[in-house]
Amino acid sequence: MKGIGSDANSNLHASLVARQDSATTETTQSKPKKKICCACPDTKRLRDECVVTHGEAACTKWIEAHKRCLRAEGFNV
């Protein structure tokens, strides 16, 4: 025989398990497939060339473009 509130407890447990599974799936799906050093070679090259030639302050456009590319690849930068 079930006690008072046992249905609520099992519903709560099922809800928590579902949320945990969902969070795990999201984390797994957003995990980068490459190492950060190998991701976004085009924007990395443009960023690096600009910084060497003009200095970091003059290259925010390329630095931000590279960060956007890395984020799109799943990196947290």
PDB file of N, H, CA, C and O in Angstrom:
ATOM      1  N   MET A   1       0.831  -1.174   0.000  1.00  0.00           N
ATOM      2  CA  MET A   1       0.000   0.000   0.000  1.00  0.00           C
ATOM      3  C   MET A   1       0.884   1.249   0.000  1.00  0.00           C
ATOM      4  O   MET A   1       1.881   1.315   0.720  1.00  0.00           O
ATOM      5  N   LYS A   2       0.518   2.205  -0.792  1.00  0.00           N
ATOM      6  H   LYS A   2      -0.291   2.150  -1.376  1.00  0.00           H
ATOM      7  CA  LYS A   2       1.299   3.431  -0.920  1.00  0.00           C
ATOM      8  C   LYS A   2       0.939   4.395   0.204  1.00  0.00           C
ATOM      9  O   LYS A   2      -0.212   4.488   0.628  1.00  0.00           O
ATOM     10  N   GLY A   3       1.964   5.111   0.674  1.00  0.00           N
ATOM     11  H   GLY A   3       2.900   5.036   0.330  1.00  0.00           H
ATOM     12  CA  GLY A   3       1.736   6.103   1.707  1.00  0.00           C
ATOM     13  C   GLY A   3       1.285   7.415   1.092  1.00  0.00           C
ATOM     14  O   GLY A   3       1.314   7.591  -0.126  1.00  0.00           O
ATOM     15  N   ILE A   4       0.873   8.315   1.940  1.00  0.00           N
ATOM     16  H   ILE A   4       0.849   8.172   2.929  1.00  0.00           H
ATOM     17  CA  ILE A   4       0.442   9.635   1.485  1.00  0.00           C
ATOM     18  C   ILE A   4       1.642  10.351   0.887  1.00  0.00           C
ATOM     19  O   ILE A   4       2.706  10.411   1.504  1.00  0.00           O
ATOM     20  N   GLY A   5       1.475  10.888  -0.298  1.00  0.00           N
ATOM     21  H   GLY A   5       0.611  10.839  -0.799  1.00  0.00           H
ATOM     22  CA  GLY A   5       2.532  11.638  -0.950  1.00  0.00           C
ATOM     23  C   GLY A   5       3.498  10.791  -1.768  1.00  0.00           C
ATOM     24  O   GLY A   5       4.410  11.345  -2.382  1.00  0.00           O
ATOM     25  N   SER A   6       3.336   9.495  -1.801  1.00  0.00           N
ATOM     26  H   SER A   6       2.595   9.045  -1.303  1.00  0.00           H
ATOM     27  CA  SER A   6       4.287   8.679  -2.555  1.00  0.00           C
ATOM     28  C   SER A   6       4.161   8.908  -4.053  1.00  0.00           C
ATOM     29  O   SER A   6       5.156   8.832  -4.774  1.00  0.00           O
ATOM     30  N   ASP A   7       2.946   9.188  -4.533  1.00  0.00           N
ATOM     31  H   ASP A   7       2.138   9.249  -3.947  1.00  0.00           H
ATOM     32  CA  ASP A   7       2.783   9.507  -5.956  1.00  0.00           C
ATOM     33  C   ASP A   7       3.503  10.811  -6.286  1.00  0.00           C
ATOM     34  O   ASP A   7       4.135  10.926  -7.336  1.00  0.00           O
ATOM     35  N   ALA A   8       3.409  11.780  -5.401  1.00  0.00           N
ATOM     36  H   ALA A   8       2.895  11.687  -4.548  1.00  0.00           H
ATOM     37  CA  ALA A   8       4.086  13.057  -5.618  1.00  0.00           C
ATOM     38  C   ALA A   8       5.597  12.849  -5.625  1.00  0.00           C
ATOM     39  O   ALA A   8       6.304  13.445  -6.437  1.00  0.00           O
ATOM     40  N   ASN A   9       6.090  12.011  -4.728  1.00  0.00           N
ATOM     41  H   ASN A   9       5.515  11.526  -4.068  1.00  0.00           H
ATOM     42  CA  ASN A   9       7.528  11.743  -4.683  1.00  0.00           C
ATOM     43  C   ASN A   9       8.002  11.047  -5.943  1.00  0.00           C
ATOM     44  O   ASN A   9       9.060  11.389  -6.471  1.00  0.00           O
ATOM     45  N   SER A  10       7.242  10.073  -6.442  1.00  0.00           N
ATOM     46  H   SER A  10       6.382   9.795  -6.013  1.00  0.00           H
ATOM     47  CA  SER A  10       7.675   9.384  -7.650  1.00  0.00           C
ATOM     48  C   SER A  10       7.580  10.303  -8.860  1.00  0.00           C
ATOM     49  O   SER A  10       8.401  10.198  -9.772  1.00  0.00           O
ATOM     50  N   ASN A  11       6.605  11.195  -8.888  1.00  0.00           N
ATOM     51  H   ASN A  11       5.938  11.280  -8.147  1.00  0.00           H
ATOM     52  CA  ASN A  11       6.522  12.163  -9.980  1.00  0.00           C
ATOM     53  C   ASN A  11       7.707  13.134  -9.933  1.00  0.00           C
ATOM     54  O   ASN A  11       8.279  13.476 -10.968  1.00  0.00           O
ATOM     55  N   LEU A  12       8.066  13.572  -8.729  1.00  0.00           N
ATOM     56  H   LEU A  12       7.601  13.295  -7.888  1.00  0.00           H
ATOM     57  CA  LEU A  12       9.198  14.473  -8.565  1.00  0.00           C
ATOM     58  C   LEU A  12      10.486  13.780  -9.011  1.00  0.00           C
ATOM     59  O   LEU A  12      11.301  14.365  -9.724  1.00  0.00           O
ATOM     60  N   HIS A  13      10.659  12.534  -8.584  1.00  0.00           N
ATOM     61  H   HIS A  13       9.997  12.059  -8.004  1.00  0.00           H
ATOM     62  CA  HIS A  13      11.858  11.778  -8.962  1.00  0.00           C
ATOM     63  C   HIS A  13      11.933  11.621 -10.480  1.00  0.00           C
ATOM     64  O   HIS A  13      12.996  11.817 -11.067  1.00  0.00           O
ATOM     65  N   ALA A  14      10.830  11.274 -11.112  1.00  0.00           N
ATOM     66  H   ALA A  14       9.965  11.114 -10.635  1.00  0.00           H
ATOM     67  CA  ALA A  14      10.808  11.100 -12.571  1.00  0.00           C
ATOM     68  C   ALA A  14      11.140  12.412 -13.276  1.00  0.00           C
ATOM     69  O   ALA A  14      11.837  12.421 -14.290  1.00  0.00           O
ATOM     70  N   SER A  15      10.638  13.514 -12.737  1.00  0.00           N
ATOM     71  H   SER A  15      10.071  13.507 -11.913  1.00  0.00           H
ATOM     72  CA  SER A  15      10.904  14.824 -13.316  1.00  0.00           C
ATOM     73  C   SER A  15      12.383  15.180 -13.200  1.00  0.00           C
ATOM     74  O   SER A  15      12.979  15.685 -14.152  1.00  0.00           O
ATOM     75  N   LEU A  16      12.978  14.917 -12.034  1.00  0.00           N
ATOM     76  H   LEU A  16      12.494  14.506 -11.261  1.00  0.00           H
ATOM     77  CA  LEU A  16      14.397  15.219 -11.832  1.00  0.00           C
ATOM     78  C   LEU A  16      15.281  14.363 -12.737  1.00  0.00           C
ATOM     79  O   LEU A  16      16.261  14.856 -13.296  1.00  0.00           O
ATOM     80  N   VAL A  17      14.942  13.095 -12.880  1.00  0.00           N
ATOM     81  H   VAL A  17      14.146  12.695 -12.425  1.00  0.00           H
ATOM     82  CA  VAL A  17      15.713  12.203 -13.748  1.00  0.00           C
ATOM     83  C   VAL A  17      15.625  12.694 -15.193  1.00  0.00           C
ATOM     84  O   VAL A  17      16.629  12.697 -15.905  1.00  0.00           O
ATOM     85  N   ALA A  18      14.438  13.108 -15.632  1.00  0.00           N
ATOM     86  H   ALA A  18      13.622  13.105 -15.054  1.00  0.00           H
ATOM     87  CA  ALA A  18      14.259  13.597 -17.000  1.00  0.00           C
ATOM     88  C   ALA A  18      15.094  14.860 -17.230  1.00  0.00           C
ATOM     89  O   ALA A  18      15.704  15.020 -18.288  1.00  0.00           O
ATOM     90  N   ARG A  19      15.118  15.755 -16.239  1.00  0.00           N
ATOM     91  H   ARG A  19      14.623  15.625 -15.381  1.00  0.00           H
ATOM     92  CA  ARG A  19      15.911  16.977 -16.382  1.00  0.00           C
ATOM     93  C   ARG A  19      17.393  16.651 -16.446  1.00  0.00           C
ATOM     94  O   ARG A  19      18.124  17.236 -17.246  1.00  0.00           O
ATOM     95  N   GLN A  20      17.838  15.735 -15.622  1.00  0.00           N
ATOM     96  H   GLN A  20      17.245  15.260 -14.972  1.00  0.00           H
ATOM     97  CA  GLN A  20      19.247  15.360 -15.609  1.00  0.00           C
ATOM     98  C   GLN A  20      19.646  14.736 -16.945  1.00  0.00           C
ATOM     99  O   GLN A  20      20.710  15.047 -17.481  1.00  0.00           O
ATOM    100  N   ASP A  21      18.805  13.861 -17.483  1.00  0.00           N
ATOM    101  H   ASP A  21      17.941  13.607 -17.048  1.00  0.00           H
ATOM    102  CA  ASP A  21      19.080  13.253 -18.785  1.00  0.00           C
ATOM    103  C   ASP A  21      19.155  14.316 -19.867  1.00  0.00           C
ATOM    104  O   ASP A  21      20.022  14.262 -20.740  1.00  0.00           O
ATOM    105  N   SER A  22      18.244  15.288 -19.810  1.00  0.00           N
ATOM    106  H   SER A  22      17.541  15.332 -19.100  1.00  0.00           H
ATOM    107  CA  SER A  22      18.221  16.360 -20.788  1.00  0.00           C
ATOM    108  C   SER A  22      19.487  17.200 -20.701  1.00  0.00           C
ATOM    109  O   SER A  22      20.068  17.546 -21.729  1.00  0.00           O
ATOM    110  N   ALA A  23      19.924  17.533 -19.489  1.00  0.00           N
ATOM    111  H   ALA A  23      19.452  17.252 -18.653  1.00  0.00           H
ATOM    112  CA  ALA A  23      21.136  18.330 -19.304  1.00  0.00           C
ATOM    113  C   ALA A  23      22.361  17.574 -19.802  1.00  0.00           C
ATOM    114  O   ALA A  23      23.244  18.165 -20.423  1.00  0.00           O
ATOM    115  N   THR A  24      22.421  16.283 -19.538  1.00  0.00           N
ATOM    116  H   THR A  24      21.704  15.803 -19.033  1.00  0.00           H
ATOM    117  CA  THR A  24      23.537  15.465 -19.990  1.00  0.00           C
ATOM    118  C   THR A  24      23.579  15.424 -21.511  1.00  0.00           C
ATOM    119  O   THR A  24      24.652  15.522 -22.105  1.00  0.00           O
ATOM    120  N   THR A  25      22.432  15.282 -22.139  1.00  0.00           N
ATOM    121  H   THR A  25      21.560  15.202 -21.656  1.00  0.00           H
ATOM    122  CA  THR A  25      22.352  15.250 -23.597  1.00  0.00           C
ATOM    123  C   THR A  25      22.813  16.573 -24.185  1.00  0.00           C
ATOM    124  O   THR A  25      23.563  16.583 -25.161  1.00  0.00           O
ATOM    125  N   GLU A  26      22.373  17.705 -23.601  1.00  0.00           N
ATOM    126  H   GLU A  26      21.764  17.696 -22.808  1.00  0.00           H
ATOM    127  CA  GLU A  26      22.775  19.003 -24.106  1.00  0.00           C
ATOM    128  C   GLU A  26      24.276  19.192 -23.983  1.00  0.00           C
ATOM    129  O   GLU A  26      24.909  19.707 -24.905  1.00  0.00           O
ATOM    130  N   THR A  27      24.854  18.790 -22.871  1.00  0.00           N
ATOM    131  H   THR A  27      24.341  18.371 -22.122  1.00  0.00           H
ATOM    132  CA  THR A  27      26.285  18.922 -22.660  1.00  0.00           C
ATOM    133  C   THR A  27      27.054  18.075 -23.670  1.00  0.00           C
ATOM    134  O   THR A  27      28.050  18.527 -24.234  1.00  0.00           O
ATOM    135  N   THR A  28      26.597  16.864 -23.894  1.00  0.00           N
ATOM    136  H   THR A  28      25.788  16.497 -23.436  1.00  0.00           H
ATOM    137  CA  THR A  28      27.260  15.970 -24.830  1.00  0.00           C
ATOM    138  C   THR A  28      27.187  16.523 -26.243  1.00  0.00           C
ATOM    139  O   THR A  28      28.162  16.442 -26.990  1.00  0.00           O
ATOM    140  N   GLN A  29      26.046  17.085 -26.618  1.00  0.00           N
ATOM    141  H   GLN A  29      25.254  17.151 -26.011  1.00  0.00           H
ATOM    142  CA  GLN A  29      25.874  17.592 -27.973  1.00  0.00           C
ATOM    143  C   GLN A  29      26.705  18.838 -28.223  1.00  0.00           C
ATOM    144  O   GLN A  29      27.143  19.055 -29.353  1.00  0.00           O
ATOM    145  N   SER A  30      26.937  19.669 -27.204  1.00  0.00           N
ATOM    146  H   SER A  30      26.581  19.493 -26.287  1.00  0.00           H
ATOM    147  CA  SER A  30      27.675  20.897 -27.417  1.00  0.00           C
ATOM    148  C   SER A  30      29.176  20.736 -27.194  1.00  0.00           C
ATOM    149  O   SER A  30      29.927  21.700 -27.349  1.00  0.00           O
ATOM    150  N   LYS A  31      29.620  19.543 -26.837  1.00  0.00           N
ATOM    151  H   LYS A  31      29.010  18.760 -26.711  1.00  0.00           H
ATOM    152  CA  LYS A  31      31.040  19.308 -26.611  1.00  0.00           C
ATOM    153  C   LYS A  31      31.784  19.433 -27.940  1.00  0.00           C
ATOM    154  O   LYS A  31      31.369  18.859 -28.947  1.00  0.00           O
ATOM    155  N   PRO A  32      32.889  20.190 -27.938  1.00  0.00           N
ATOM    156  CA  PRO A  32      33.652  20.368 -29.180  1.00  0.00           C
ATOM    157  C   PRO A  32      34.152  19.037 -29.736  1.00  0.00           C
ATOM    158  O   PRO A  32      34.503  18.123 -28.990  1.00  0.00           O
ATOM    159  N   LYS A  33      34.174  18.954 -31.057  1.00  0.00           N
ATOM    160  H   LYS A  33      33.889  19.696 -31.663  1.00  0.00           H
ATOM    161  CA  LYS A  33      34.622  17.734 -31.724  1.00  0.00           C
ATOM    162  C   LYS A  33      36.112  17.779 -32.041  1.00  0.00           C
ATOM    163  O   LYS A  33      36.711  16.754 -32.367  1.00  0.00           O
ATOM    164  N   LYS A  34      36.715  18.976 -31.945  1.00  0.00           N
ATOM    165  H   LYS A  34      36.229  19.808 -31.680  1.00  0.00           H
ATOM    166  CA  LYS A  34      38.125  19.156 -32.246  1.00  0.00           C
ATOM    167  C   LYS A  34      38.817  19.773 -31.044  1.00  0.00           C
ATOM    168  O   LYS A  34      38.167  20.269 -30.124  1.00  0.00           O
ATOM    169  N   LYS A  35      40.128  19.738 -31.061  1.00  0.00           N
ATOM    170  H   LYS A  35      40.656  19.335 -31.809  1.00  0.00           H
ATOM    171  CA  LYS A  35      40.898  20.490 -30.074  1.00  0.00           C
ATOM    172  C   LYS A  35      40.833  21.958 -30.473  1.00  0.00           C
ATOM    173  O   LYS A  35      40.700  22.278 -31.654  1.00  0.00           O
ATOM    174  N   ILE A  36      40.927  22.845 -29.494  1.00  0.00           N
ATOM    175  H   ILE A  36      41.035  22.585 -28.535  1.00  0.00           H
ATOM    176  CA  ILE A  36      40.797  24.273 -29.785  1.00  0.00           C
ATOM    177  C   ILE A  36      41.894  24.765 -30.738  1.00  0.00           C
ATOM    178  O   ILE A  36      41.680  25.697 -31.514  1.00  0.00           O
ATOM    179  N   CYS A  37      43.050  24.138 -30.671  1.00  0.00           N
ATOM    180  H   CYS A  37      43.223  23.382 -30.041  1.00  0.00           H
ATOM    181  CA  CYS A  37      44.152  24.561 -31.546  1.00  0.00           C
ATOM    182  C   CYS A  37      43.883  24.232 -33.017  1.00  0.00           C
ATOM    183  O   CYS A  37      44.477  24.839 -33.908  1.00  0.00           O
ATOM    184  N   CYS A  38      42.993  23.279 -33.270  1.00  0.00           N
ATOM    185  H   CYS A  38      42.509  22.786 -32.546  1.00  0.00           H
ATOM    186  CA  CYS A  38      42.716  22.837 -34.644  1.00  0.00           C
ATOM    187  C   CYS A  38      41.413  23.401 -35.207  1.00  0.00           C
ATOM    188  O   CYS A  38      41.127  23.252 -36.396  1.00  0.00           O
ATOM    189  N   ALA A  39      40.630  24.045 -34.350  1.00  0.00           N
ATOM    190  H   ALA A  39      40.862  24.166 -33.385  1.00  0.00           H
ATOM    191  CA  ALA A  39      39.343  24.587 -34.790  1.00  0.00           C
ATOM    192  C   ALA A  39      39.544  25.948 -35.455  1.00  0.00           C
ATOM    193  O   ALA A  39      40.420  26.715 -35.054  1.00  0.00           O
ATOM    194  N   CYS A  40      38.762  26.234 -36.434  1.00  0.00           N
ATOM    195  H   CYS A  40      38.051  25.610 -36.759  1.00  0.00           H
ATOM    196  CA  CYS A  40      38.726  27.548 -37.098  1.00  0.00           C
ATOM    197  C   CYS A  40      40.088  28.009 -37.624  1.00  0.00           C
ATOM    198  O   CYS A  40      40.548  29.091 -37.259  1.00  0.00           O
ATOM    199  N   PRO A  41      40.733  27.220 -38.465  1.00  0.00           N
ATOM    200  CA  PRO A  41      42.071  27.601 -38.938  1.00  0.00           C
ATOM    201  C   PRO A  41      42.086  28.889 -39.758  1.00  0.00           C
ATOM    202  O   PRO A  41      43.072  29.626 -39.722  1.00  0.00           O
ATOM    203  N   ASP A  42      41.014  29.172 -40.496  1.00  0.00           N
ATOM    204  H   ASP A  42      40.214  28.574 -40.526  1.00  0.00           H
ATOM    205  CA  ASP A  42      40.997  30.381 -41.333  1.00  0.00           C
ATOM    206  C   ASP A  42      40.969  31.651 -40.489  1.00  0.00           C
ATOM    207  O   ASP A  42      41.761  32.566 -40.712  1.00  0.00           O
ATOM    208  N   THR A  43      40.057  31.705 -39.521  1.00  0.00           N
ATOM    209  H   THR A  43      39.414  30.961 -39.340  1.00  0.00           H
ATOM    210  CA  THR A  43      39.984  32.906 -38.682  1.00  0.00           C
ATOM    211  C   THR A  43      41.206  33.011 -37.773  1.00  0.00           C
ATOM    212  O   THR A  43      41.638  34.112 -37.431  1.00  0.00           O
ATOM    213  N   LYS A  44      41.753  31.879 -37.388  1.00  0.00           N
ATOM    214  H   LYS A  44      41.402  30.985 -37.666  1.00  0.00           H
ATOM    215  CA  LYS A  44      42.964  31.884 -36.552  1.00  0.00           C
ATOM    216  C   LYS A  44      44.136  32.496 -37.330  1.00  0.00           C
ATOM    217  O   LYS A  44      44.880  33.318 -36.797  1.00  0.00           O
ATOM    218  N   ARG A  45      44.290  32.091 -38.580  1.00  0.00           N
ATOM    219  H   ARG A  45      43.685  31.422 -39.014  1.00  0.00           H
ATOM    220  CA  ARG A  45      45.384  32.608 -39.411  1.00  0.00           C
ATOM    221  C   ARG A  45      45.232  34.118 -39.611  1.00  0.00           C
ATOM    222  O   ARG A  45      46.199  34.866 -39.466  1.00  0.00           O
ATOM    223  N   LEU A  46      44.006  34.568 -39.948  1.00  0.00           N
ATOM    224  H   LEU A  46      43.220  33.960 -40.065  1.00  0.00           H
ATOM    225  CA  LEU A  46      43.782  36.002 -40.158  1.00  0.00           C
ATOM    226  C   LEU A  46      44.036  36.791 -38.876  1.00  0.00           C
ATOM    227  O   LEU A  46      44.649  37.858 -38.908  1.00  0.00           O
ATOM    228  N   ARG A  47      43.567  36.266 -37.761  1.00  0.00           N
ATOM    229  H   ARG A  47      43.070  35.399 -37.735  1.00  0.00           H
ATOM    230  CA  ARG A  47      43.779  36.917 -36.465  1.00  0.00           C
ATOM    231  C   ARG A  47      45.272  37.032 -36.163  1.00  0.00           C
ATOM    232  O   ARG A  47      45.761  38.104 -35.808  1.00  0.00           O
ATOM    233  N   ASP A  48      45.987  35.924 -36.305  1.00  0.00           N
ATOM    234  H   ASP A  48      45.590  35.053 -36.594  1.00  0.00           H
ATOM    235  CA  ASP A  48      47.410  35.908 -35.982  1.00  0.00           C
ATOM    236  C   ASP A  48      48.221  36.844 -36.883  1.00  0.00           C
ATOM    237  O   ASP A  48      49.090  37.572 -36.402  1.00  0.00           O
ATOM    238  N   GLU A  49      47.940  36.825 -38.174  1.00  0.00           N
ATOM    239  H   GLU A  49      47.235  36.233 -38.565  1.00  0.00           H
ATOM    240  CA  GLU A  49      48.654  37.701 -39.109  1.00  0.00           C
ATOM    241  C   GLU A  49      48.414  39.168 -38.767  1.00  0.00           C
ATOM    242  O   GLU A  49      49.338  39.981 -38.800  1.00  0.00           O
ATOM    243  N   CYS A  50      47.179  39.496 -38.442  1.00  0.00           N
ATOM    244  H   CYS A  50      46.428  38.836 -38.416  1.00  0.00           H
ATOM    245  CA  CYS A  50      46.831  40.873 -38.106  1.00  0.00           C
ATOM    246  C   CYS A  50      47.556  41.323 -36.836  1.00  0.00           C
ATOM    247  O   CYS A  50      48.112  42.420 -36.788  1.00  0.00           O
ATOM    248  N   VAL A  51      47.546  40.473 -35.814  1.00  0.00           N
ATOM    249  H   VAL A  51      47.094  39.582 -35.853  1.00  0.00           H
ATOM    250  CA  VAL A  51      48.186  40.830 -34.545  1.00  0.00           C
ATOM    251  C   VAL A  51      49.690  41.024 -34.735  1.00  0.00           C
ATOM    252  O   VAL A  51      50.268  41.963 -34.187  1.00  0.00           O
ATOM    253  N   VAL A  52      50.318  40.152 -35.500  1.00  0.00           N
ATOM    254  H   VAL A  52      49.848  39.390 -35.946  1.00  0.00           H
ATOM    255  CA  VAL A  52      51.765  40.274 -35.724  1.00  0.00           C
ATOM    256  C   VAL A  52      52.083  41.550 -36.501  1.00  0.00           C
ATOM    257  O   VAL A  52      53.060  42.236 -36.199  1.00  0.00           O
ATOM    258  N   THR A  53      51.265  41.865 -37.492  1.00  0.00           N
ATOM    259  H   THR A  53      50.472  41.308 -37.737  1.00  0.00           H
ATOM    260  CA  THR A  53      51.520  43.012 -38.360  1.00  0.00           C
ATOM    261  C   THR A  53      51.123  44.343 -37.727  1.00  0.00           C
ATOM    262  O   THR A  53      51.865  45.322 -37.808  1.00  0.00           O
ATOM    263  N   HIS A  54      49.936  44.372 -37.089  1.00  0.00           N
ATOM    264  H   HIS A  54      49.334  43.577 -37.023  1.00  0.00           H
ATOM    265  CA  HIS A  54      49.373  45.649 -36.645  1.00  0.00           C
ATOM    266  C   HIS A  54      49.224  45.794 -35.134  1.00  0.00           C
ATOM    267  O   HIS A  54      48.948  46.891 -34.648  1.00  0.00           O
ATOM    268  N   GLY A  55      49.396  44.733 -34.400  1.00  0.00           N
ATOM    269  H   GLY A  55      49.619  43.841 -34.794  1.00  0.00           H
ATOM    270  CA  GLY A  55      49.205  44.789 -32.949  1.00  0.00           C
ATOM    271  C   GLY A  55      47.781  44.405 -32.566  1.00  0.00           C
ATOM    272  O   GLY A  55      46.850  44.545 -33.360  1.00  0.00           O
ATOM    273  N   GLU A  56      47.629  43.924 -31.348  1.00  0.00           N
ATOM    274  H   GLU A  56      48.385  43.811 -30.704  1.00  0.00           H
ATOM    275  CA  GLU A  56      46.344  43.402 -30.881  1.00  0.00           C
ATOM    276  C   GLU A  56      45.226  44.445 -30.902  1.00  0.00           C
ATOM    277  O   GLU A  56      44.091  44.125 -31.253  1.00  0.00           O
ATOM    278  N   ALA A  57      45.534  45.678 -30.532  1.00  0.00           N
ATOM    279  H   ALA A  57      46.457  45.938 -30.247  1.00  0.00           H
ATOM    280  CA  ALA A  57      44.512  46.725 -30.444  1.00  0.00           C
ATOM    281  C   ALA A  57      43.852  47.002 -31.800  1.00  0.00           C
ATOM    282  O   ALA A  57      42.680  47.377 -31.851  1.00  0.00           O
ATOM    283  N   ALA A  58      44.581  46.825 -32.874  1.00  0.00           N
ATOM    284  H   ALA A  58      45.533  46.521 -32.832  1.00  0.00           H
ATOM    285  CA  ALA A  58      44.057  47.113 -34.212  1.00  0.00           C
ATOM    286  C   ALA A  58      43.303  45.931 -34.817  1.00  0.00           C
ATOM    287  O   ALA A  58      42.770  46.044 -35.921  1.00  0.00           O
ATOM    288  N   CYS A  59      43.251  44.808 -34.120  1.00  0.00           N
ATOM    289  H   CYS A  59      43.684  44.716 -33.224  1.00  0.00           H
ATOM    290  CA  CYS A  59      42.718  43.584 -34.728  1.00  0.00           C
ATOM    291  C   CYS A  59      41.481  43.036 -34.027  1.00  0.00           C
ATOM    292  O   CYS A  59      41.203  41.841 -34.126  1.00  0.00           O
ATOM    293  N   THR A  60      40.752  43.860 -33.337  1.00  0.00           N
ATOM    294  H   THR A  60      40.978  44.831 -33.256  1.00  0.00           H
ATOM    295  CA  THR A  60      39.582  43.361 -32.596  1.00  0.00           C
ATOM    296  C   THR A  60      38.560  42.704 -33.524  1.00  0.00           C
ATOM    297  O   THR A  60      37.872  41.766 -33.122  1.00  0.00           O
ATOM    298  N   LYS A  61      38.459  43.184 -34.743  1.00  0.00           N
ATOM    299  H   LYS A  61      39.018  43.946 -35.070  1.00  0.00           H
ATOM    300  CA  LYS A  61      37.521  42.588 -35.714  1.00  0.00           C
ATOM    301  C   LYS A  61      37.849  41.113 -35.942  1.00  0.00           C
ATOM    302  O   LYS A  61      36.950  40.271 -35.936  1.00  0.00           O
ATOM    303  N   TRP A  62      39.124  40.797 -36.143  1.00  0.00           N
ATOM    304  H   TRP A  62      39.853  41.481 -36.149  1.00  0.00           H
ATOM    305  CA  TRP A  62      39.535  39.416 -36.411  1.00  0.00           C
ATOM    306  C   TRP A  62      39.531  38.560 -35.154  1.00  0.00           C
ATOM    307  O   TRP A  62      39.227  37.368 -35.201  1.00  0.00           O
ATOM    308  N   ILE A  63      39.869  39.180 -34.033  1.00  0.00           N
ATOM    309  H   ILE A  63      40.116  40.148 -33.995  1.00  0.00           H
ATOM    310  CA  ILE A  63      39.843  38.456 -32.759  1.00  0.00           C
ATOM    311  C   ILE A  63      38.417  38.032 -32.437  1.00  0.00           C
ATOM    312  O   ILE A  63      38.177  36.887 -32.055  1.00  0.00           O
ATOM    313  N   GLU A  64      37.481  38.942 -32.589  1.00  0.00           N
ATOM    314  H   GLU A  64      37.676  39.872 -32.900  1.00  0.00           H
ATOM    315  CA  GLU A  64      36.065  38.618 -32.314  1.00  0.00           C
ATOM    316  C   GLU A  64      35.517  37.604 -33.320  1.00  0.00           C
ATOM    317  O   GLU A  64      34.721  36.739 -32.953  1.00  0.00           O
ATOM    318  N   ALA A  65      35.931  37.703 -34.570  1.00  0.00           N
ATOM    319  H   ALA A  65      36.578  38.406 -34.867  1.00  0.00           H
ATOM    320  CA  ALA A  65      35.495  36.727 -35.582  1.00  0.00           C
ATOM    321  C   ALA A  65      35.976  35.323 -35.207  1.00  0.00           C
ATOM    322  O   ALA A  65      35.241  34.347 -35.356  1.00  0.00           O
ATOM    323  N   HIS A  66      37.202  35.233 -34.723  1.00  0.00           N
ATOM    324  H   HIS A  66      37.799  36.026 -34.602  1.00  0.00           H
ATOM    325  CA  HIS A  66      37.744  33.928 -34.315  1.00  0.00           C
ATOM    326  C   HIS A  66      36.997  33.395 -33.090  1.00  0.00           C
ATOM    327  O   HIS A  66      36.703  32.202 -33.018  1.00  0.00           O
ATOM    328  N   LYS A  67      36.690  34.265 -32.133  1.00  0.00           N
ATOM    329  H   LYS A  67      36.929  35.234 -32.192  1.00  0.00           H
ATOM    330  CA  LYS A  67      35.920  33.843 -30.953  1.00  0.00           C
ATOM    331  C   LYS A  67      34.537  33.344 -31.352  1.00  0.00           C
ATOM    332  O   LYS A  67      34.065  32.338 -30.822  1.00  0.00           O
ATOM    333  N   ARG A  68      33.882  34.040 -32.286  1.00  0.00           N
ATOM    334  H   ARG A  68      34.265  34.857 -32.716  1.00  0.00           H
ATOM    335  CA  ARG A  68      32.557  33.592 -32.747  1.00  0.00           C
ATOM    336  C   ARG A  68      32.643  32.215 -33.392  1.00  0.00           C
ATOM    337  O   ARG A  68      31.781  31.363 -33.176  1.00  0.00           O
ATOM    338  N   CYS A  69      33.687  32.005 -34.184  1.00  0.00           N
ATOM    339  H   CYS A  69      34.387  32.697 -34.359  1.00  0.00           H
ATOM    340  CA  CYS A  69      33.877  30.707 -34.831  1.00  0.00           C
ATOM    341  C   CYS A  69      34.092  29.624 -33.790  1.00  0.00           C
ATOM    342  O   CYS A  69      33.504  28.548 -33.890  1.00  0.00           O
ATOM    343  N   LEU A  70      34.927  29.891 -32.790  1.00  0.00           N
ATOM    344  H   LEU A  70      35.404  30.766 -32.709  1.00  0.00           H
ATOM    345  CA  LEU A  70      35.180  28.899 -31.738  1.00  0.00           C
ATOM    346  C   LEU A  70      33.908  28.576 -30.964  1.00  0.00           C
ATOM    347  O   LEU A  70      33.657  27.414 -30.643  1.00  0.00           O
ATOM    348  N   ARG A  71      33.111  29.584 -30.664  1.00  0.00           N
ATOM    349  H   ARG A  71      33.315  30.527 -30.925  1.00  0.00           H
ATOM    350  CA  ARG A  71      31.838  29.353 -29.963  1.00  0.00           C
ATOM    351  C   ARG A  71      30.903  28.490 -30.808  1.00  0.00           C
ATOM    352  O   ARG A  71      30.206  27.620 -30.286  1.00  0.00           O
ATOM    353  N   ALA A  72      30.896  28.739 -32.107  1.00  0.00           N
ATOM    354  H   ALA A  72      31.462  29.446 -32.531  1.00  0.00           H
ATOM    355  CA  ALA A  72      30.062  27.943 -33.008  1.00  0.00           C
ATOM    356  C   ALA A  72      30.512  26.479 -33.034  1.00  0.00           C
ATOM    357  O   ALA A  72      29.711  25.582 -33.297  1.00  0.00           O
ATOM    358  N   GLU A  73      31.784  26.248 -32.762  1.00  0.00           N
ATOM    359  H   GLU A  73      32.435  26.976 -32.548  1.00  0.00           H
ATOM    360  CA  GLU A  73      32.330  24.892 -32.711  1.00  0.00           C
ATOM    361  C   GLU A  73      32.114  24.228 -31.351  1.00  0.00           C
ATOM    362  O   GLU A  73      32.441  23.056 -31.165  1.00  0.00           O
ATOM    363  N   GLY A  74      31.556  24.994 -30.397  1.00  0.00           N
ATOM    364  H   GLY A  74      31.290  25.946 -30.549  1.00  0.00           H
ATOM    365  CA  GLY A  74      31.240  24.413 -29.091  1.00  0.00           C
ATOM    366  C   GLY A  74      32.193  24.783 -27.967  1.00  0.00           C
ATOM    367  O   GLY A  74      32.071  24.258 -26.861  1.00  0.00           O
ATOM    368  N   PHE A  75      33.140  25.676 -28.226  1.00  0.00           N
ATOM    369  H   PHE A  75      33.240  26.102 -29.125  1.00  0.00           H
ATOM    370  CA  PHE A  75      34.082  26.093 -27.192  1.00  0.00           C
ATOM    371  C   PHE A  75      33.501  27.241 -26.389  1.00  0.00           C
ATOM    372  O   PHE A  75      32.754  28.065 -26.916  1.00  0.00           O
ATOM    373  N   ASN A  76      33.846  27.292 -25.117  1.00  0.00           N
ATOM    374  H   ASN A  76      34.453  26.623 -24.688  1.00  0.00           H
ATOM    375  CA  ASN A  76      33.364  28.343 -24.231  1.00  0.00           C
ATOM    376  C   ASN A  76      34.472  29.386 -24.071  1.00  0.00           C
ATOM    377  O   ASN A  76      35.273  29.317 -23.139  1.00  0.00           O
ATOM    378  N   VAL A  77      34.505  30.355 -24.996  1.00  0.00           N
ATOM    379  H   VAL A  77      33.854  30.411 -25.753  1.00  0.00           H
ATOM    380  CA  VAL A  77      35.522  31.406 -24.944  1.00  0.00           C
ATOM    381  C   VAL A  77      34.869  32.766 -24.872  1.00  0.00           C
ATOM    382  O   VAL A  77      35.563  33.782 -24.821  1.00  0.00           O
TER     383      VAL A  77
END
